[in-house]
Amino acid sequence: MSAQQVGTRPASARTTPAPARVRGRRHANLGSYVVLGLLFLVICFPVYYGLVGSFMGERDTNSFPPALWPVSGVHPDNYGDALGIIPLGSQYLTSVLQTLAITVGQMVTSALAAYAFVFLPLRWRAFWFGLFLSTMMIPFESIIIPNYLLISSLGLKDTIAGLALPFLATGFGTFLLRQSFLSFPLELRDAARVDGAGHFRFLFSILLPLSRPSLAALGIWSALSAWNMYFWPLLATEDPKHQTIQIGISQLQTSDSDSPGMVLAGVMLALFPTLLLVIFGQRFIVRGLTAGAVK
């Protein structure tokens, strides 16, 4: 058998030519871009219509088929009407203070609990950690009455403390930071101990600065959850000036001057902080949720 016969392969065994592979890859990428583009439009359409609808009059918002643009004119007075019906300034301040209190509280308690589960010599550690995580399976609606009675007995209704107290600890935050701490090199902990660093110095000077992605993800998740609360602030507050912006939006729908454009204006005023938080914190969410996945 000659060398030419040995090196010859049948046509069926030959690989696909390079140009054909490139064309197939381009078609696959084009299909992916089309699907992603359609999903992007579906996700962004409610935000677009809320923004455009906040400048529409009743003629456009009540038309059929629905108008996708303010045909009869732009109505920026919808925002003024919304600000005049509800005490938006005080409600915004209440929402911000409630969100900050819950976010800071959950970050502190989650960091301390996660550190204890990873670095302290606890007996039956797995049992206590499982018991701690079991709190995530309890619906908040099942414990809302005891929380309400406790807040009322302490005289904390219409206060920031009453709004934030039941949410200062979270099992999800402890789980997230524990997974991040488990990927931390134990050699650095031993080196810090030899250097004379105690638990708090090691936690706040070394461990937490190196766990910034997970902390940022927990902070963004806690802030979004706290900002969008409705049921608990509705029970824990009575004075409209001490209520949150989410309750104020519902008051726009029940007011005498109710109009879809004005309601959408209030929705956009409440949406802007969370929208900016997600846009600028998206990379921290992805990095934080994947931290500790691979050692």
Secondary structure by P-SEA (a helix, b strand, c coil): cccccccccccccccccaaaaaaaaaaaaaaaaaaaaaaaaaaaaaaaaaaaaaacccccccccccccccccccccaaaaaaaaacaaaaaaaaaaaaaaaaaaaaaaaaaaaaaaaccccccaaaaaaaaaacccccccccaaaaaaaaaaaaccccccccccccccccaaaaaaaaaaaaaccaaaaaaaaaacccaaaaaaccccccaaaaaaaaaaaaaaaaaaccaaaaaaccccccccaaaaaaaaaacccccaaaaaaaaaaaaaaaaaaaaaaaaaaaaaaaccccc
